Amino acid sequence: MTRQEILAQISQTLGGVPGWLDGLPDSQLEHQWRLTAWFLSDSKLPARDKALVAFGAAAAGRCQY
């Protein structure tokens, strides 16, 4: 996929392109978007539960964000 196709897909999914994704080099953009899209999708573990796990991990690691 080209950078423009990936950015269009991100914009369609999220309603815009976050700065942290837009600022990634081409070599990392597709990889990071696939991980993010997987995280946002439902699988055997629903997206809600994935978000709760991520929140807990961020809290345990004392993430600033």
N, C-alpha and C positions, 0 to 999 in steps of 0.2 A: 504494500500500500504506500501511496505517496504521503508526504507530510500533510498536504491539503485535504486528502481523503480522511486521514486520521483526525485532523482538527475538526472537520465537518461532522464526523461521527461523535466526537466528544461534545461538540456544541449541540447536536441533536439530543444527546442523552442527558446532558447536564444543564442545557439552556445557555451555555456559554463555555468559554475555555478558561479554566483557572490559570493564573500566572505561572504557577509552579510547573504545569504541564507545557504551557506555551514556551517557557524558557528552556526546556530540555533540548539537547542536541538531537538531530534526526536519528542517530544510532540508538538512543535510549527511549525516544518518544513512543514508538510502537510497543516496545516491551512493557513500559510503565502503564500504557493505556490498557493493554490486555490484562494486566494484573488488576488494575482499577475496575475495569468492566466486569471481570470475574467476581471481584469483591461485591460489586453492586447487584449482581444477578442472584437469582435463587438457584440453589442446587440442592443436594441432600441437606445442607445446612442453609436455612433461609437467610436472606440478606440482613434481616433484623438481628438475627443471632450473631452473624459475622460482625455487625457493627457493635454489638454489645461486647464481644470478645476483644475487638480492637480498642474500644473505650477502656476496658479493664486493663489491657496491656499498656496502654498509654498512661493510665493512672498509676500503675505499678512502677512504670519506668520514669515517673515524674516528668512526663512530656510537657513542654511549655504550651503547647497548642491544645 
